[in-house]
Amino acid sequence: MAKDNVDLICDIGELAGLFEKSQSLSDFLQSAVSIVAFHMRAAVCSIYLYDADREVLTLAATQGLNTDGVGKVSLKLGEGIVGTAMKELRPICEGHGSLNPNFKPIEGIFEENYEAFLAVPILLRGVMRVGVLVTQDPQPNYFHKNDIKALRAISSQLAVVIENAKLLMSLHEAEQRLPEEPKVEEVHKQPAFVKGVTASSGVVRGTAVILDGHGYDVLVAPGETDDVSSPGLEDFEIALQESISQLTILQNRMEERLGDVASLIFNAHLLILKDEGFSGEMRKLIAQGTSADRAVTSVVNDYIGLFSKSKNPRLQEKVLDVKDLGHRLLRNIQQHGEDSGDYSGQILIAKELVPSDVLKFAAQNVEGIVIVQGGVTAHISILARSLRVPMVFVENERILDVEPGILILIDANQGTLFLDPEPAVLKQYDSLVNRQETERKSVLPETFTMDGTKIKVLSNVNLLSDIEFAIENQAEGIGLYRSEFPFIIRNEFPSEEAQRLIYERIFNGMPGKEVVLRTLDVGGDKKLPYHQHDEEANPFLGLRAIRFSLKNLGIFKQQLRAMLRAGADRQLKIMFPFISSVDDFLEAKEVMMECIMELESEGLPYNPNPQVGLMVELPAAVEIIDELAEAADFFSIGTNDLIQYLLAVDRTNESVSSMYVCHHPAVLRAVYRIVNSAIHNDVDVSVCGDMALNEDMLKFLIGIGVRKISIDPQQIPRVQAFLCSLHTEEARRHARKLLRFGTLREVNAFLTSVDGESA
């Protein structure tokens, strides 16, 4: 099969489009097998769904076989080629399926007309059995290795859709219902000013929308009325179709903008809307005389209660989906599609959000987000920055009690909120926004100090959407691509093919420029919800980053293969995170060499000579930096983790966060030691992390010889302006003085002196 067909199948936008036409899971599966058969150019495509309780696979949809067998043909686990693929959790590709010892002929479905047979398990989280995706063709030896990769990619997407459908089916089996009237909570006087912690910078204003207040009933029923024009069944049906159309458009937009992480992210919304237990129940209430808006309110509140009380964590995560659907339906009933159902001009306040929630709200044009401190995670912050959504974390849960619709101004640069701000405050912040926009427009394509020293300013990239922002701000390349975000936000491991497409888009976004791909860095506070892992007493010192990859070689090799293939005919740089020994680095490099040999034997295009480097972020790596310099092509100093591990300080822990200081003498000396080793061993070195955003520390870095930094794209204008005002010799003097100090008191006194020269 031609390679372009794999790309077509991996384009999940086509799968997302099937929801618009599908009215049920059966409809969706039938549409899916038809489109897969078309792209695979196969005569037959079938899906078998697995019943874990009975350990039986049942034919759920087929294109090419007798459709009378749907729902009737069943195979036990381990029975036939399909059952064997499911039992052994592996693809089975046969040139002559009938010659396979496990082949089982089934009368009446005309399977005997087809020789070539390819069966790929549909697995959730890499291990949970969902079903089997099968293609067949009359031509013997029709399927090859590339076809296996293609079917694996599409099966990972199908697994997520099927899981959501099954969740809905399990919900209908629940008999518990919650009272219609919610508990009325005490209303506190709202504050005028709230201090929080910056998660994603920016200054925005908007009206407040409370997404997660006290209690489950977030939809307020309309008041009693004798108005005979209350919305009825026709209004509801129009609103329902408008909602489906809006969500389909949103999914398409997300796929264009965020194809790396927006993996069918609105499919749960669409499945719920089309579920008879949801929309069908609303129709029943309307037929009994209830107005459309009251019917929506009643059913949505019942669903929220059922989801909230469920012991299934995956169902609990759907609470916000249902709330969002309720608001969308009500808006469409009341405004007949005039409002697109988005969050333009609104500030969302929530007690907790998961990464996929942030994506959904960003897609719906949210102005800013406020989260109660309990939901803080580093990857939520990074994601918000990539989506350019200002975000602040606050501790006081009273923020959940603010009056909906009140004007809120977020200064996420300082981590502050103004509730119902005075006109003078608004004017002051308008001036600040205008000044920042002027700085952004004045950024230059290259950065030089006052004496002409070239400093290469690269961009950190978390999502594909960051590349556009990096280009706008004249980034000279990508110094750090954090590859974990497609893993964290999706509901399943992205396949090799899906990853390859993402990495290719990264290279295409920065043609001819430096691009550094960092391998998976999960663990600590960046967990994969779909991956089974042991609870760790201290996850930041546990199975994270390169340790995770080396223990999960299947995942690691898929990622390396994808990087090598995407980097064919390009200047590819691969970086390993969390290296603590030369042994770690060499072991990871050996795995990469195995991938190179595999790709060579398979005849696939790849980069045979990538540059291989490491992120220096552990004290152990500092101690053996000369040995690492002999083995590596480049270093990237990850200052955030380096400071944390050098000082044994968790900066998210309020009790000790004040002790997290980038100008600690131990940090300064460690960074100098790394840079000095790199220079003497002719190893390329860059700095990524917040240390490069602090002007005193940036001056220090330039003074010790750093000539390359990688920062978040929105920080480039400010950092470039500072670098252009800096003289290299002045920076050297600054660095030499800082390195002489042995106490924090001395460093602080020097940095706070009038001109930095009096100490």
FENZIQUI-V323348 format. One record per backbone hydrogen bond with DSSP energy under -1.0 kcal/mol. CO is the residue of the C=O (numbers start at 1). NH is the residue of the N-H. E is the energy in kcal/mol with one decimal. If there is no record, write none. Layout:
co,nh,e
CO,NH,E
CO,NH,E
This chain:
co,nh,e
2,5,-1.3
3,7,-1.4
4,8,-2.0
5,9,-2.4
6,10,-2.3
10,12,-1.4
11,14,-1.7
12,16,-2.8
13,17,-1.7
15,18,-1.2
16,19,-1.4
18,22,-1.4
24,28,-2.3
25,29,-2.8
26,30,-2.4
27,31,-2.4
28,32,-2.6
29,33,-2.5
30,34,-1.6
31,35,-2.1
32,36,-2.4
33,37,-2.3
34,38,-1.8
35,39,-2.2
36,40,-2.7
37,42,-2.0
44,136,-1.8
45,63,-2.6
46,134,-2.9
47,60,-3.0
47,61,-1.4
48,132,-2.5
49,58,-2.6
51,55,-1.7
51,56,-1.4
55,77,-2.0
56,51,-2.9
57,75,-2.7
58,49,-2.6
59,71,-3.2
61,47,-2.6
63,45,-1.9
66,69,-1.9
67,70,-1.5
69,72,-2.0
69,73,-2.6
73,59,-2.5
75,57,-3.6
76,79,-2.7
79,83,-1.7
80,84,-2.0
81,85,-2.5
82,86,-1.9
83,78,-1.3
83,87,-2.4
84,88,-2.8
85,90,-1.4
92,119,-2.5
94,117,-2.6
95,141,-1.3
96,99,-1.8
97,100,-1.4
100,103,-2.1
109,66,-1.2
110,113,-1.3
111,114,-1.8
115,97,-3.4
116,137,-1.5
117,94,-3.2
118,135,-2.5
119,92,-2.5
120,133,-3.0
122,130,-2.4
122,131,-1.5
124,127,-1.4
124,128,-2.7
128,124,-2.8
130,50,-2.7
131,122,-3.6
132,48,-2.6
133,120,-2.9
134,46,-2.7
135,118,-2.5
136,44,-2.3
137,115,-1.1
137,116,-1.9
144,148,-1.4
145,149,-2.0
146,150,-2.0
147,151,-2.6
148,152,-2.3
149,153,-2.1
150,154,-2.1
151,155,-2.2
152,156,-1.7
153,157,-1.0
154,158,-2.2
155,159,-2.0
157,161,-1.5
158,162,-2.8
159,163,-2.1
160,164,-2.0
161,165,-2.0
162,166,-2.5
163,167,-2.2
164,168,-1.8
165,169,-1.9
166,170,-2.5
167,171,-1.8
168,172,-1.6
171,174,-1.7
192,419,-2.3
194,417,-2.6
197,393,-2.7
200,391,-2.1
202,412,-2.5
204,410,-3.2
206,408,-3.1
207,347,-2.8
208,405,-2.4
209,349,-2.5
216,218,-1.2
227,230,-1.2
231,292,-3.0
232,236,-2.2
233,237,-2.7
234,238,-2.1
235,239,-2.4
236,240,-2.9
237,241,-2.2
238,242,-2.4
239,243,-2.3
240,244,-2.3
241,245,-2.4
242,246,-2.6
243,247,-2.4
244,248,-2.1
245,249,-2.2
246,250,-2.4
247,251,-2.4
248,252,-2.0
249,253,-2.4
250,254,-2.7
251,255,-2.3
252,256,-1.9
253,257,-2.4
254,258,-3.7
258,261,-1.2
258,262,-3.0
261,263,-1.9
262,264,-1.4
264,267,-1.9
266,270,-2.1
267,271,-2.5
268,272,-2.3
269,273,-2.5
270,274,-1.9
272,275,-1.0
275,278,-1.4
275,279,-1.8
278,282,-1.4
279,283,-2.0
280,284,-1.9
281,285,-2.1
282,286,-2.3
283,287,-2.6
284,288,-1.3
285,290,-2.4
286,289,-1.7
291,295,-2.5
292,296,-2.3
293,297,-2.2
294,298,-2.6
295,299,-2.4
296,300,-2.6
297,301,-2.2
298,302,-1.8
299,303,-2.4
300,304,-2.6
301,305,-2.1
302,306,-2.4
303,307,-3.2
304,308,-2.6
305,309,-2.1
306,310,-1.0
312,316,-1.9
313,317,-1.6
315,318,-1.4
316,319,-1.5
318,322,-2.2
319,323,-2.5
320,324,-2.7
321,325,-2.2
322,326,-2.6
323,327,-2.3
324,328,-2.1
325,329,-2.8
326,330,-2.3
327,331,-2.4
328,332,-2.3
329,333,-2.4
330,334,-2.4
331,335,-2.5
332,336,-1.7
335,338,-1.7
343,346,-1.7
345,207,-2.4
346,367,-2.0
347,209,-2.3
348,370,-3.0
349,211,-3.0
350,372,-1.9
354,357,-1.1
354,358,-1.5
355,359,-1.9
356,360,-2.2
357,361,-2.5
358,362,-2.3
359,363,-2.2
361,366,-1.9
362,365,-1.7
364,343,-4.0
368,348,-2.3
369,392,-2.0
370,350,-2.6
371,394,-2.5
372,375,-2.4
373,376,-1.9
377,381,-1.4
378,382,-2.3
379,383,-2.2
380,384,-2.3
381,385,-2.2
382,386,-2.2
383,387,-1.9
384,389,-2.6
390,369,-2.3
391,199,-2.6
391,200,-2.0
392,371,-2.4
393,197,-2.8
394,373,-4.0
396,399,-1.6
397,400,-1.9
398,401,-2.0
399,402,-1.1
403,406,-1.9
406,208,-2.2
407,420,-3.6
408,206,-2.1
409,418,-2.6
410,204,-1.9
411,415,-1.2
411,416,-2.2
415,196,-3.9
416,411,-2.6
417,194,-2.3
418,409,-2.6
422,426,-1.9
423,427,-2.3
424,428,-2.0
425,429,-2.0
426,430,-2.0
427,431,-1.8
428,432,-1.5
429,433,-2.3
430,434,-2.1
431,435,-1.9
432,436,-2.2
433,437,-2.0
434,438,-1.8
435,439,-2.0
436,440,-2.0
437,441,-1.8
440,443,-1.1
447,455,-2.4
449,452,-1.9
453,449,-2.2
456,709,-2.3
457,476,-2.5
458,711,-2.0
459,479,-1.1
459,480,-1.1
461,482,-2.5
463,466,-1.6
464,467,-1.2
465,469,-1.1
466,470,-2.9
467,471,-2.6
468,472,-2.2
469,473,-1.8
470,475,-2.8
471,474,-1.7
477,459,-2.3
478,516,-1.8
480,461,-3.0
481,483,-1.1
481,518,-2.0
482,485,-1.1
484,488,-2.6
485,489,-2.3
495,499,-2.6
496,500,-2.6
497,501,-2.1
498,502,-1.6
499,503,-2.8
500,504,-2.4
501,505,-1.8
502,506,-1.6
503,507,-2.2
504,508,-2.7
505,509,-1.6
506,510,-1.0
510,513,-1.9
514,478,-3.3
516,481,-1.7
517,575,-2.7
522,545,-2.8
523,526,-2.3
526,523,-3.2
528,531,-1.6
538,541,-2.0
539,542,-1.4
542,544,-1.7
544,547,-1.8
545,549,-2.1
546,550,-2.5
547,551,-1.3
548,552,-1.3
552,556,-2.3
553,557,-3.2
554,558,-1.7
555,559,-1.9
556,560,-2.6
557,561,-2.8
558,562,-2.1
559,563,-2.4
560,564,-2.8
561,565,-2.5
562,566,-2.5
563,567,-1.9
564,607,-1.4
565,568,-1.2
567,570,-2.0
570,572,-1.4
572,611,-2.7
573,517,-2.9
574,613,-2.7
575,519,-2.6
576,615,-2.4
581,585,-1.7
582,586,-2.7
583,587,-2.6
584,588,-2.4
585,589,-2.2
586,590,-2.2
587,591,-1.8
588,592,-1.8
589,593,-2.1
590,594,-2.0
591,595,-1.9
592,596,-2.1
593,597,-2.1
594,598,-2.2
595,599,-2.6
596,600,-2.1
597,601,-2.2
598,602,-1.8
599,604,-1.8
611,574,-2.8
612,633,-2.9
613,576,-2.1
614,636,-1.7
616,638,-1.6
618,622,-1.3
619,623,-1.7
622,625,-1.3
624,628,-2.2
625,629,-2.0
626,630,-1.2
628,632,-2.2
633,684,-1.1
634,614,-1.6
635,686,-1.4
636,616,-2.4
637,639,-1.4
637,688,-2.2
638,642,-2.2
639,643,-2.5
640,644,-1.8
641,645,-2.8
642,646,-2.4
643,647,-2.4
644,649,-1.8
650,653,-2.0
653,656,-1.5
653,657,-1.6
656,659,-2.2
657,660,-1.6
659,661,-1.2
661,664,-1.2
664,668,-2.4
665,669,-2.4
666,670,-2.0
667,671,-2.6
668,672,-2.2
669,673,-2.3
670,674,-2.1
671,675,-2.5
672,676,-2.9
673,677,-2.1
674,678,-2.3
675,679,-2.4
676,680,-2.2
677,681,-1.9
678,683,-3.1
684,635,-3.0
686,637,-2.9
687,710,-2.7
688,639,-1.8
689,692,-1.4
690,693,-2.0
694,698,-3.1
695,699,-2.2
696,700,-1.6
697,701,-2.7
698,702,-2.3
699,703,-1.9
700,704,-1.5
701,706,-2.5
702,705,-1.0
707,456,-2.7
708,687,-1.4
709,458,-3.1
711,460,-2.6
712,715,-2.1
713,716,-1.3
715,719,-2.4
716,720,-3.0
717,721,-2.0
718,722,-1.8
719,723,-2.5
720,724,-2.5
723,726,-1.4
726,450,-3.0
727,731,-2.0
728,732,-2.1
729,733,-2.1
730,734,-2.2
731,735,-2.4
732,736,-2.6
733,737,-2.1
734,738,-1.9
735,739,-2.2
743,747,-1.8
744,748,-3.2
745,749,-2.3
746,750,-2.2
747,751,-2.7
748,752,-1.8
